[in-house]
Amino acid sequence: MIGRINHIAIAVPDLAAATARWRDDLGAECSAPQDLPEHGVRIVFVSQPNGKVELMEPLGESSPIAGFLVKNPDGGMHHICYEVEDILAARDRLVSSGARVLGDGKPKIGAHGNPVLFLHPKDFCGTLIEIEEVTG
């Protein structure tokens, strides 16, 4: 059911500092910052030949990752995003197997303009999973 790893997301307290660290110290190619108010985050994608890392900082105190950063003030791995061909079929299969979808269960549009859903970390060994519909 799941396809490629689309990205690994890292929550950071300071997006500009994290971007500079990845760009200047690791020599990585970094995107321009992008605000995703519907998700409560500001992001930068770090591209490598075999995948992407998503650096994210909260957009305000009500951001879903603000609480994560309270517990992890230096930041840390937040989630793994897997690609799926049909997000609704994937959701239904996961729910029928006992997995919990976060939120209202309806896909939202993610950073790549594709539908995304998040799965409860307690159902996947403590790891927050994002699934993203990617066609073609």
NUZA-432967 format. One record per atom (N, C-alpha, C): residue in one letter; x, y, z. Coordinates in steps of 0.2 Angstrom, whole numbers, always signed. Each point is the difference from the previous one (the first is absolute). Example, Ala and Ser with C-alpha at 12.3 -4.5 7.8 and 13.67 -1.06 7.14 Angstrom:
# residues 2
<atom r="A" east="+66" north="-28" up="+39"/>
<atom r="A" east="-4" north="+6" up="+0"/>
<atom r="A" east="+4" north="+6" up="+0"/>
<atom r="S" east="-2" north="+5" up="-4"/>
<atom r="S" east="+4" north="+6" up="+1"/>
<atom r="S" east="-4" north="+5" up="+3"/>
//
This chain:
# residues 136
<atom r="M" east="+4" north="-6" up="+0"/>
<atom r="M" east="-4" north="+6" up="+0"/>
<atom r="M" east="+4" north="+6" up="+0"/>
<atom r="I" east="+5" north="+1" up="+5"/>
<atom r="I" east="+4" north="+6" up="+0"/>
<atom r="I" east="+5" north="+0" up="-6"/>
<atom r="G" east="+2" north="+5" up="-2"/>
<atom r="G" east="+5" north="+1" up="-5"/>
<atom r="G" east="+7" north="+3" up="+3"/>
<atom r="R" east="+3" north="+4" up="-4"/>
<atom r="R" east="+6" north="+3" up="+2"/>
<atom r="R" east="+0" north="+4" up="+6"/>
<atom r="I" east="+5" north="+1" up="+4"/>
<atom r="I" east="+0" north="+5" up="+5"/>
<atom r="I" east="+1" north="+7" up="-4"/>
<atom r="N" east="-5" north="+4" up="+2"/>
<atom r="N" east="+0" north="+7" up="-4"/>
<atom r="N" east="+4" north="+4" up="+4"/>
<atom r="H" east="+0" north="+1" up="+7"/>
<atom r="H" east="+4" north="+4" up="+4"/>
<atom r="H" east="+0" north="-2" up="+7"/>
<atom r="I" east="+5" north="+2" up="+3"/>
<atom r="I" east="+1" north="-1" up="+8"/>
<atom r="I" east="+0" north="+7" up="+2"/>
<atom r="A" east="-5" north="+2" up="+5"/>
<atom r="A" east="-1" north="+6" up="+3"/>
<atom r="A" east="+4" north="+1" up="+6"/>
<atom r="I" east="+3" north="+6" up="+1"/>
<atom r="I" east="+3" north="+2" up="+6"/>
<atom r="I" east="-2" north="+6" up="+3"/>
<atom r="A" east="-3" north="+0" up="+6"/>
<atom r="A" east="-2" north="+6" up="+3"/>
<atom r="A" east="+6" north="+4" up="+3"/>
<atom r="V" east="+0" north="+7" up="-2"/>
<atom r="V" east="+6" north="+4" up="+2"/>
<atom r="V" east="-3" north="+6" up="+4"/>
<atom r="P" east="+4" north="+3" up="+5"/>
<atom r="P" east="-3" north="+6" up="+3"/>
<atom r="P" east="+2" north="+6" up="-4"/>
<atom r="D" east="+4" north="+0" up="-5"/>
<atom r="D" east="+2" north="+6" up="-4"/>
<atom r="D" east="+2" north="-3" up="-7"/>
<atom r="L" east="-5" north="+1" up="-4"/>
<atom r="L" east="+1" north="-2" up="-7"/>
<atom r="L" east="+5" north="+3" up="-4"/>
<atom r="A" east="+2" north="+6" up="+1"/>
<atom r="A" east="+5" north="+4" up="-4"/>
<atom r="A" east="+7" north="-3" up="+3"/>
<atom r="A" east="+1" north="-1" up="+6"/>
<atom r="A" east="+6" north="-3" up="+3"/>
<atom r="A" east="+1" north="-7" up="-3"/>
<atom r="A" east="-6" north="-4" up="+0"/>
<atom r="A" east="+1" north="-7" up="-2"/>
<atom r="A" east="+1" north="+0" up="-7"/>
<atom r="T" east="-3" north="+4" up="-4"/>
<atom r="T" east="+1" north="+0" up="-8"/>
<atom r="T" east="+8" north="+2" up="-1"/>
<atom r="A" east="+2" north="+5" up="+4"/>
<atom r="A" east="+7" north="+2" up="-1"/>
<atom r="A" east="+5" north="-6" up="+1"/>
<atom r="R" east="-2" north="-4" up="+6"/>
<atom r="R" east="+4" north="-6" up="+2"/>
<atom r="R" east="+1" north="-5" up="-6"/>
<atom r="W" east="-6" north="-2" up="-2"/>
<atom r="W" east="-1" north="-5" up="-6"/>
<atom r="W" east="+4" north="+3" up="-6"/>
<atom r="R" east="-1" north="+6" up="-2"/>
<atom r="R" east="+2" north="+3" up="-6"/>
<atom r="R" east="+8" north="+1" up="+0"/>
<atom r="D" east="+2" north="+3" up="+6"/>
<atom r="D" east="+7" north="+3" up="+0"/>
<atom r="D" east="+5" north="-6" up="+3"/>
<atom r="D" east="-3" north="-4" up="+5"/>
<atom r="D" east="+5" north="-5" up="+2"/>
<atom r="D" east="+0" north="-6" up="-3"/>
<atom r="L" east="-6" north="-2" up="-3"/>
<atom r="L" east="-1" north="-7" up="-3"/>
<atom r="L" east="+0" north="+1" up="-8"/>
<atom r="G" east="+0" north="+6" up="-2"/>
<atom r="G" east="+0" north="+1" up="-7"/>
<atom r="G" east="-7" north="-2" up="-4"/>
<atom r="A" east="-5" north="+0" up="+4"/>
<atom r="A" east="-7" north="-2" up="-3"/>
<atom r="A" east="-3" north="+5" up="-4"/>
<atom r="E" east="-4" north="-2" up="-5"/>
<atom r="E" east="-5" north="+5" up="-3"/>
<atom r="E" east="-6" north="+1" up="+4"/>
<atom r="C" east="-2" north="+6" up="+1"/>
<atom r="C" east="-6" north="+2" up="+4"/>
<atom r="C" east="-4" north="+4" up="-3"/>
<atom r="S" east="-7" north="-2" up="+0"/>
<atom r="S" east="-5" north="+4" up="-3"/>
<atom r="S" east="-1" north="+7" up="+4"/>
<atom r="A" east="-4" north="+4" up="-3"/>
<atom r="A" east="-2" north="+7" up="+3"/>
<atom r="A" east="-5" north="-2" up="+6"/>
<atom r="P" east="+0" north="+3" up="+5"/>
<atom r="P" east="-5" north="-1" up="+5"/>
<atom r="P" east="-7" north="+1" up="-2"/>
<atom r="Q" east="-5" north="-5" up="+2"/>
<atom r="Q" east="-7" north="+0" up="-2"/>
<atom r="Q" east="-4" north="+0" up="+6"/>
<atom r="D" east="-5" north="+4" up="+1"/>
<atom r="D" east="-4" north="+0" up="+5"/>
<atom r="D" east="-6" north="-4" up="-2"/>
<atom r="L" east="-2" north="-5" up="+5"/>
<atom r="L" east="-6" north="-4" up="-1"/>
<atom r="L" east="-5" north="+1" up="+6"/>
<atom r="P" east="-3" north="+6" up="+0"/>
<atom r="P" east="-5" north="+2" up="+6"/>
<atom r="P" east="-5" north="-5" up="+1"/>
<atom r="E" east="-2" north="-4" up="-5"/>
<atom r="E" east="-5" north="-5" up="+2"/>
<atom r="E" east="+3" north="-6" up="+4"/>
<atom r="H" east="+6" north="-1" up="+0"/>
<atom r="H" east="+4" north="-5" up="+4"/>
<atom r="H" east="+4" north="+3" up="+6"/>
<atom r="G" east="+0" north="+7" up="+0"/>
<atom r="G" east="+3" north="+3" up="+6"/>
<atom r="G" east="+7" north="+0" up="+0"/>
<atom r="V" east="+3" north="-1" up="-6"/>
<atom r="V" east="+8" north="+0" up="-1"/>
<atom r="V" east="+3" north="+4" up="-5"/>
<atom r="R" east="+6" north="+2" up="+0"/>
<atom r="R" east="+4" north="+3" up="-5"/>
<atom r="R" east="+5" north="-5" up="-1"/>
<atom r="I" east="+1" north="-2" up="-7"/>
<atom r="I" east="+5" north="-5" up="-2"/>
<atom r="I" east="+5" north="+2" up="-5"/>
<atom r="V" east="+5" north="-4" up="+0"/>
<atom r="V" east="+5" north="+0" up="-5"/>
<atom r="V" east="+2" north="-7" up="-2"/>
<atom r="F" east="+0" north="-2" up="-6"/>
<atom r="F" east="+2" north="-7" up="-3"/>
<atom r="F" east="+7" north="+0" up="-1"/>
<atom r="V" east="+4" north="-5" up="+2"/>
<atom r="V" east="+7" north="-1" up="-1"/>
<atom r="V" east="+0" north="-6" up="-5"/>
<atom r="S" east="+3" north="+1" up="-6"/>
<atom r="S" east="+0" north="-5" up="-5"/>
<atom r="S" east="+6" north="-4" up="+0"/>
<atom r="Q" east="+0" north="-6" up="-1"/>
<atom r="Q" east="+5" north="-5" up="-1"/>
<atom r="Q" east="-1" north="-4" up="-6"/>
<atom r="P" east="+4" north="-4" up="-3"/>
<atom r="P" east="-1" north="-4" up="-6"/>
<atom r="P" east="-5" north="-5" up="+2"/>
<atom r="N" east="+0" north="-3" up="+6"/>
<atom r="N" east="-5" north="-5" up="+2"/>
<atom r="N" east="-6" north="+1" up="+5"/>
<atom r="G" east="-1" north="+7" up="+0"/>
<atom r="G" east="-6" north="+2" up="+4"/>
<atom r="G" east="+0" north="+7" up="+3"/>
<atom r="K" east="-4" north="+1" up="+4"/>
<atom r="K" east="+0" north="+7" up="+3"/>
<atom r="K" east="-1" north="+0" up="+7"/>
<atom r="V" east="+2" north="+5" up="+3"/>
<atom r="V" east="-1" north="+2" up="+8"/>
<atom r="V" east="-4" north="+6" up="+0"/>
<atom r="E" east="-5" north="+0" up="+4"/>
<atom r="E" east="-4" north="+6" up="+1"/>
<atom r="E" east="+2" north="+3" up="+7"/>
<atom r="L" east="+2" north="+6" up="+0"/>
<atom r="L" east="+1" north="+4" up="+6"/>
<atom r="L" east="-6" north="+4" up="+1"/>
<atom r="M" east="-2" north="-1" up="+6"/>
<atom r="M" east="-7" north="+4" up="+2"/>
<atom r="M" east="+1" north="+4" up="+7"/>
<atom r="E" east="-3" north="+6" up="+0"/>
<atom r="E" east="+0" north="+3" up="+6"/>
<atom r="E" east="-8" north="+2" up="+1"/>
<atom r="P" east="-2" north="+1" up="+6"/>
<atom r="P" east="-7" north="+2" up="+1"/>
<atom r="P" east="-1" north="+7" up="-2"/>
<atom r="L" east="-7" north="+1" up="-3"/>
<atom r="L" east="-2" north="+6" up="-1"/>
<atom r="L" east="-5" north="+2" up="+5"/>
<atom r="G" east="+3" north="+3" up="+6"/>
<atom r="G" east="-4" north="+1" up="+6"/>
<atom r="G" east="+0" north="-5" up="+5"/>
<atom r="E" east="-3" north="+2" up="+6"/>
<atom r="E" east="+0" north="-5" up="+5"/>
<atom r="E" east="-5" north="-5" up="-1"/>
<atom r="S" east="-5" north="+1" up="-4"/>
<atom r="S" east="-5" north="-5" up="-1"/>
<atom r="S" east="+2" north="-6" up="-5"/>
<atom r="S" east="+6" north="+1" up="-3"/>
<atom r="S" east="+2" north="-5" up="-5"/>
<atom r="S" east="+0" north="-7" up="+3"/>
<atom r="P" east="-1" north="-5" up="-3"/>
<atom r="P" east="+0" north="-7" up="+2"/>
<atom r="P" east="+8" north="-2" up="+2"/>
<atom r="I" east="+5" north="+4" up="-3"/>
<atom r="I" east="+6" north="-2" up="+2"/>
<atom r="I" east="+3" north="+4" up="+6"/>
<atom r="A" east="-4" north="+5" up="+2"/>
<atom r="A" east="+3" north="+4" up="+6"/>
<atom r="A" east="+0" north="-4" up="+6"/>
<atom r="G" east="-4" north="-5" up="+1"/>
<atom r="G" east="+0" north="-4" up="+6"/>
<atom r="G" east="+6" north="-5" up="+0"/>
<atom r="F" east="+1" north="-2" up="-6"/>
<atom r="F" east="+6" north="-5" up="-2"/>
<atom r="F" east="+6" north="+4" up="+2"/>
<atom r="L" east="+1" north="+6" up="-2"/>
<atom r="L" east="+6" north="+4" up="+2"/>
<atom r="L" east="+1" north="+2" up="+7"/>
<atom r="V" east="-6" north="+0" up="+4"/>
<atom r="V" east="+0" north="+1" up="+7"/>
<atom r="V" east="+4" north="-6" up="+3"/>
<atom r="K" east="-2" north="-6" up="-2"/>
<atom r="K" east="+3" north="-6" up="+3"/>
<atom r="K" east="+7" north="-1" up="-3"/>
<atom r="N" east="+1" north="+2" up="-6"/>
<atom r="N" east="+7" north="-1" up="-4"/>
<atom r="N" east="+2" north="+7" up="-2"/>
<atom r="P" east="+3" north="+4" up="+5"/>
<atom r="P" east="+1" north="+7" up="-2"/>
<atom r="P" east="+6" north="+1" up="-6"/>
<atom r="D" east="+4" north="-5" up="-1"/>
<atom r="D" east="+5" north="+1" up="-5"/>
<atom r="D" east="-3" north="-3" up="-7"/>
<atom r="G" east="-6" north="-2" up="+0"/>
<atom r="G" east="-3" north="-3" up="-6"/>
<atom r="G" east="+1" north="-8" up="+0"/>
<atom r="G" east="-2" north="-3" up="-5"/>
<atom r="G" east="+1" north="-7" up="-1"/>
<atom r="G" east="-5" north="-3" up="-6"/>
<atom r="M" east="+1" north="-6" up="-1"/>
<atom r="M" east="-4" north="-3" up="-5"/>
<atom r="M" east="-7" north="+0" up="+2"/>
<atom r="H" east="-5" north="+3" up="-5"/>
<atom r="H" east="-7" north="+0" up="+2"/>
<atom r="H" east="-4" north="-5" up="-4"/>
<atom r="H" east="+1" north="-1" up="-6"/>
<atom r="H" east="-4" north="-5" up="-3"/>
<atom r="H" east="+4" north="-3" up="-7"/>
<atom r="I" east="-3" north="-6" up="-2"/>
<atom r="I" east="+3" north="-2" up="-7"/>
<atom r="I" east="-7" north="+0" up="-4"/>
<atom r="C" east="+2" north="+2" up="-7"/>
<atom r="C" east="-6" north="+1" up="-4"/>
<atom r="C" east="+1" north="-6" up="-6"/>
<atom r="Y" east="-5" north="-4" up="-1"/>
<atom r="Y" east="+0" north="-5" up="-5"/>
<atom r="Y" east="-4" north="+2" up="-6"/>
<atom r="E" east="+1" north="-2" up="-6"/>
<atom r="E" east="-4" north="+1" up="-5"/>
<atom r="E" east="-5" north="-5" up="-1"/>
<atom r="V" east="-6" north="+1" up="-2"/>
<atom r="V" east="-5" north="-5" up="-2"/>
<atom r="V" east="-4" north="+3" up="-6"/>
<atom r="E" east="-2" north="-5" up="-4"/>
<atom r="E" east="-3" north="+1" up="-6"/>
<atom r="E" east="-8" north="+3" up="+1"/>
<atom r="D" east="-3" north="-2" up="+5"/>
<atom r="D" east="-7" north="+2" up="+1"/>
<atom r="D" east="-1" north="+1" up="+7"/>
<atom r="I" east="+0" north="+6" up="+2"/>
<atom r="I" east="+0" north="+1" up="+8"/>
<atom r="I" east="-7" north="-2" up="+3"/>
<atom r="L" east="-5" north="+0" up="-3"/>
<atom r="L" east="-6" north="-2" up="+3"/>
<atom r="L" east="-1" north="-8" up="+1"/>
<atom r="A" east="+3" north="-3" up="-5"/>
<atom r="A" east="+0" north="-8" up="+0"/>
<atom r="A" east="+5" north="-1" up="+6"/>
<atom r="A" east="+6" north="+3" up="+0"/>
<atom r="A" east="+5" north="-1" up="+5"/>
<atom r="A" east="-3" north="+1" up="+7"/>
<atom r="R" east="-4" north="+6" up="+1"/>
<atom r="R" east="-3" north="+1" up="+6"/>
<atom r="R" east="-5" north="-5" up="+2"/>
<atom r="D" east="-4" north="-2" up="-4"/>
<atom r="D" east="-5" north="-5" up="+1"/>
<atom r="D" east="+3" north="-7" up="+2"/>
<atom r="R" east="+5" north="-2" up="-3"/>
<atom r="R" east="+4" north="-6" up="+1"/>
<atom r="R" east="+3" north="+1" up="+7"/>
<atom r="L" east="+3" north="+5" up="+2"/>
<atom r="L" east="+4" north="+1" up="+6"/>
<atom r="L" east="-5" north="+0" up="+6"/>
<atom r="V" east="-6" north="+4" up="-1"/>
<atom r="V" east="-5" north="+0" up="+5"/>
<atom r="V" east="-3" north="-7" up="+1"/>
<atom r="S" east="-1" north="-4" up="-5"/>
<atom r="S" east="-3" north="-6" up="+1"/>
<atom r="S" east="+5" north="-5" up="+4"/>
<atom r="S" east="+6" north="+2" up="-1"/>
<atom r="S" east="+5" north="-5" up="+4"/>
<atom r="S" east="+1" north="+3" up="+7"/>
<atom r="G" east="-3" north="+5" up="+2"/>
<atom r="G" east="+0" north="+3" up="+7"/>
<atom r="G" east="+5" north="+6" up="+1"/>
<atom r="A" east="+2" north="+3" up="-6"/>
<atom r="A" east="+4" north="+6" up="+1"/>
<atom r="A" east="-4" north="+6" up="+1"/>
<atom r="R" east="+2" north="+5" up="+3"/>
<atom r="R" east="-4" north="+6" up="+2"/>
<atom r="R" east="+3" north="+6" up="-5"/>
<atom r="V" east="-4" north="+3" up="-3"/>
<atom r="V" east="+1" north="+6" up="-4"/>
<atom r="V" east="-1" north="+6" up="+4"/>
<atom r="L" east="+5" north="+4" up="+0"/>
<atom r="L" east="-1" north="+6" up="+4"/>
<atom r="L" east="-4" north="+5" up="-3"/>
<atom r="G" east="-3" north="+5" up="+4"/>
<atom r="G" east="-5" north="+5" up="-3"/>
<atom r="G" east="-6" north="-3" up="-1"/>
<atom r="D" east="-4" north="+3" up="-5"/>
<atom r="D" east="-6" north="-3" up="-2"/>
<atom r="D" east="+0" north="-5" up="-5"/>
<atom r="G" east="+6" north="-3" up="-2"/>
<atom r="G" east="+0" north="-5" up="-5"/>
<atom r="G" east="+0" north="+2" up="-7"/>
<atom r="K" east="-1" north="+6" up="-1"/>
<atom r="K" east="-1" north="+3" up="-7"/>
<atom r="K" east="+7" north="+3" up="-2"/>
<atom r="P" east="+3" north="-2" up="-6"/>
<atom r="P" east="+6" north="+2" up="-2"/>
<atom r="P" east="+0" north="+8" up="-1"/>
<atom r="K" east="+6" north="+3" up="+2"/>
<atom r="K" east="+2" north="+7" up="-1"/>
<atom r="K" east="+5" north="+0" up="-5"/>
<atom r="I" east="+0" north="+6" up="-3"/>
<atom r="I" east="+6" north="+1" up="-5"/>
<atom r="I" east="+6" north="+2" up="+3"/>
<atom r="G" east="+5" north="-4" up="-2"/>
<atom r="G" east="+7" north="+1" up="+3"/>
<atom r="G" east="+4" north="+5" up="-4"/>
<atom r="A" east="+7" north="+0" up="+2"/>
<atom r="A" east="+5" north="+4" up="-3"/>
<atom r="A" east="+1" north="-1" up="-7"/>
<atom r="H" east="-1" north="-6" up="-3"/>
<atom r="H" east="+1" north="-1" up="-7"/>
<atom r="H" east="-7" north="+1" up="-4"/>
<atom r="G" east="-5" north="+2" up="+3"/>
<atom r="G" east="-6" north="+1" up="-3"/>
<atom r="G" east="-4" north="-6" up="-1"/>
<atom r="N" east="+2" north="-6" up="+4"/>
<atom r="N" east="-4" north="-6" up="+0"/>
<atom r="N" east="-3" north="-1" up="+6"/>
<atom r="P" east="-5" north="-5" up="+0"/>
<atom r="P" east="-4" north="-1" up="+6"/>
<atom r="P" east="+4" north="-4" up="+5"/>
<atom r="V" east="+0" north="+1" up="+7"/>
<atom r="V" east="+4" north="-3" up="+5"/>
<atom r="V" east="-5" north="-2" up="+6"/>
<atom r="L" east="+2" north="-5" up="+3"/>
<atom r="L" east="-3" north="-2" up="+7"/>
<atom r="L" east="+6" north="-2" up="+4"/>
<atom r="F" east="-2" north="+1" up="+7"/>
<atom r="F" east="+5" north="-3" up="+5"/>
<atom r="F" east="-3" north="-5" up="+4"/>
<atom r="L" east="+4" north="-5" up="+2"/>
<atom r="L" east="-2" north="-6" up="+4"/>
<atom r="L" east="+3" north="+0" up="+7"/>
<atom r="H" east="-4" north="-2" up="+5"/>
<atom r="H" east="+2" north="+1" up="+7"/>
<atom r="H" east="+7" north="-4" up="+1"/>
<atom r="P" east="+4" north="+4" up="+3"/>
<atom r="P" east="+7" north="-4" up="+2"/>
<atom r="P" east="-1" north="-6" up="+4"/>
<atom r="K" east="-5" north="+0" up="+4"/>
<atom r="K" east="+0" north="-6" up="+5"/>
<atom r="K" east="-2" north="-6" up="-4"/>
<atom r="D" east="-2" north="+0" up="-6"/>
<atom r="D" east="-2" north="-5" up="-5"/>
<atom r="D" east="+6" north="-3" up="-4"/>
<atom r="F" east="+6" north="+4" up="+0"/>
<atom r="F" east="+6" north="-1" up="-4"/>
<atom r="F" east="+6" north="+1" up="+4"/>
<atom r="C" east="+1" north="-4" up="+6"/>
<atom r="C" east="+6" north="+0" up="+4"/>
<atom r="C" east="+2" north="+7" up="+2"/>
<atom r="G" east="-4" north="+4" up="+1"/>
<atom r="G" east="+1" north="+7" up="+3"/>
<atom r="G" east="+2" north="+5" up="-6"/>
<atom r="T" east="-1" north="-2" up="-6"/>
<atom r="T" east="+2" north="+4" up="-6"/>
<atom r="T" east="-6" north="+3" up="-3"/>
<atom r="L" east="+0" north="+7" up="+0"/>
<atom r="L" east="-6" north="+3" up="-4"/>
<atom r="L" east="+1" north="-1" up="-8"/>
<atom r="I" east="-5" north="-3" up="-3"/>
<atom r="I" east="+1" north="-1" up="-7"/>
<atom r="I" east="-5" north="+4" up="-4"/>
<atom r="E" east="+3" north="+3" up="-5"/>
<atom r="E" east="-4" north="+4" up="-5"/>
<atom r="E" east="-1" north="-4" up="-6"/>
<atom r="I" east="-5" north="+0" up="-3"/>
<atom r="I" east="-1" north="-3" up="-7"/>
<atom r="I" east="-2" north="+5" up="-5"/>
<atom r="E" east="+3" north="+0" up="-6"/>
<atom r="E" east="-1" north="+5" up="-5"/>
<atom r="E" east="-2" north="-3" up="-6"/>
<atom r="E" east="-5" north="+2" up="-3"/>
<atom r="E" east="-2" north="-3" up="-7"/>
<atom r="E" east="+4" north="+3" up="-5"/>
<atom r="V" east="+4" north="-4" up="-4"/>
<atom r="V" east="+4" north="+2" up="-5"/>
<atom r="V" east="-2" north="-4" up="-6"/>
<atom r="T" east="-2" north="+3" up="-5"/>
<atom r="T" east="-1" north="-4" up="-6"/>
<atom r="T" east="+5" north="+1" up="-6"/>
<atom r="G" east="+1" north="-5" up="-4"/>
<atom r="G" east="+5" north="+0" up="-5"/>
<atom r="G" east="+7" north="+0" up="+1"/>
//
